[in-house]
Amino acid sequence: MSLYRVTVDWTLDGDFPARRYSRAHTITFAGGLIVPGSASTQVVPPPWARADAVDPEAAFTASLSACHMLWFLDFAAQAGLTVSAYRDEAEGTLAKGDDGRWRMIRVALRPQITFPHRRPTPAELDDLHHRAHEACFIANSVTTEVVVEAPV
């Protein structure tokens, strides 16, 4: 078992009863990294949300993307492949579910991977992505549809 600690700090700035208050906050990770956080400006309009901060939906999408990448890199190394660059322009979709509640219904991972030597076959690449998805702790923890739309 492993524990992960994060501290989220928020202080009132605005008119709370009128719901006209800042959603800006800070997220402090155990290693000391402090990240500005906010509600998404697609959900809460400025000035009550900040476009230059991380919102929970983007953090969720990034978490799935990073987890998949880390497992992919490990499985590629085990297969004797060398990866020199990995870029994922992941996209998370927030929408109402069948029960009418808002949720992250889908995350599309779109990795672009550079192999400086031997490039895996399409079947090998598909297997690496499948194994990475199956091993990803975050993907195993959510009901969100996670798809890999990788070029072959």
C-alpha positions in Angstrom: 0.0 0.0 0.0 1.2 3.5 -0.7 -0.2 6.8 0.5 -0.2 10.1 -1.5 -0.8 13.4 0.3 -1.9 16.6 -1.3 -2.9 19.8 0.4 -5.5 22.1 -1.2 -5.8 25.6 0.3 -8.5 28.1 -0.5 -9.4 31.4 1.2 -12.6 33.4 0.6 -12.2 36.3 -1.9 -15.6 37.7 -2.8 -19.3 37.4 -1.8 -19.8 33.8 -0.7 -23.6 33.9 -0.2 -24.1 35.4 -3.7 -21.8 32.7 -5.1 -19.6 35.4 -6.5 -16.3 34.4 -5.0 -12.9 33.2 -6.4 -12.5 29.5 -7.0 -8.7 30.0 -7.1 -6.7 27.8 -4.7 -3.3 26.2 -4.4 -2.5 22.5 -4.6 0.6 21.5 -2.7 2.2 18.1 -3.3 4.2 16.2 -0.8 7.5 17.0 -2.5 6.8 20.7 -2.1 5.5 21.6 -5.6 2.8 24.2 -5.4 0.4 24.4 -8.4 -2.3 27.1 -8.8 -5.7 25.5 -9.0 -9.2 26.8 -10.0 -12.5 25.7 -11.2 -12.6 25.3 -15.0 -13.5 28.5 -16.8 -15.8 26.4 -18.9 -17.8 25.7 -15.7 -17.3 28.9 -13.7 -16.8 32.1 -15.6 -14.0 34.6 -15.0 -13.2 36.4 -12.8 -14.4 33.6 -10.4 -12.2 31.0 -12.1 -8.7 31.4 -13.5 -7.7 30.2 -17.0 -4.0 30.1 -15.9 -4.6 27.5 -13.2 -5.2 23.7 -13.2 -8.8 22.6 -12.9 -9.8 19.2 -11.6 -11.0 18.0 -15.0 -7.7 18.8 -16.7 -5.8 17.3 -13.8 -7.8 14.1 -14.1 -7.1 14.0 -17.9 -3.3 14.6 -17.2 -3.3 11.9 -14.5 -4.6 9.3 -16.9 -2.2 10.4 -19.7 0.9 10.4 -17.5 0.0 7.0 -15.9 -0.4 5.5 -19.4 2.8 7.0 -20.6 4.9 5.8 -17.6 3.6 2.2 -18.1 4.1 2.4 -21.9 7.7 3.5 -21.4 8.3 0.7 -19.0 6.8 -2.0 -21.3 8.7 -0.6 -24.3 12.0 -0.8 -22.4 11.2 -4.4 -21.3 10.5 -5.2 -25.0 14.0 -3.9 -26.0 12.6 -0.8 -27.7 14.1 2.7 -27.2 11.8 5.7 -26.9 13.4 9.1 -27.3 10.2 11.3 -27.1 6.6 10.8 -26.0 4.0 13.6 -26.4 0.3 13.1 -25.7 -2.3 15.7 -26.6 -4.9 14.0 -24.4 -8.5 15.3 -24.4 -11.0 14.7 -21.6 -14.8 15.1 -22.2 -17.0 16.4 -19.4 -20.7 15.7 -20.1 -23.9 14.5 -18.4 -24.0 10.8 -17.9 -27.1 8.6 -18.4 -28.2 9.4 -14.8 -28.1 13.2 -15.5 -25.0 13.9 -13.4 -22.0 15.6 -14.9 -18.9 13.4 -15.2 -15.8 12.9 -17.2 -17.3 10.4 -19.7 -14.3 9.9 -21.9 -10.5 10.6 -22.1 -8.8 10.2 -25.5 -5.1 9.6 -25.3 -3.2 10.6 -28.5 0.4 9.7 -28.0 3.0 10.6 -30.6 6.0 8.5 -29.8 9.5 8.7 -31.3 11.5 5.5 -31.6 15.1 6.4 -32.7 15.9 2.9 -33.7 13.5 0.0 -34.4 9.9 1.1 -34.6 7.5 -1.5 -33.3 5.0 -3.1 -35.7 1.4 -1.9 -35.4 0.6 -5.1 -33.5 3.4 -4.6 -31.1 2.4 -1.0 -30.6 -1.2 -1.9 -30.0 0.0 -4.5 -27.4 2.2 -2.0 -25.6 -0.8 0.4 -25.4 -3.1 -2.3 -24.2 -0.7 -3.5 -21.5 -0.1 0.1 -20.4 -3.8 0.7 -20.1 -4.3 -2.6 -18.2 -1.5 -1.7 -15.7 -2.3 2.0 -15.2 -3.4 2.5 -11.6 -5.5 5.5 -12.5 -7.3 3.8 -15.4 -8.1 0.9 -13.1 -9.7 3.3 -10.6 -12.2 5.1 -12.8 -15.3 4.3 -14.8 -14.4 6.8 -17.5 -14.0 5.4 -21.0 -10.2 5.7 -21.8 -9.2 5.2 -25.4 -5.9 5.4 -27.2 -6.0 7.1 -30.6 -2.4 6.5 -31.5 -1.1 6.8 -35.1 0.3 3.5 -36.4 
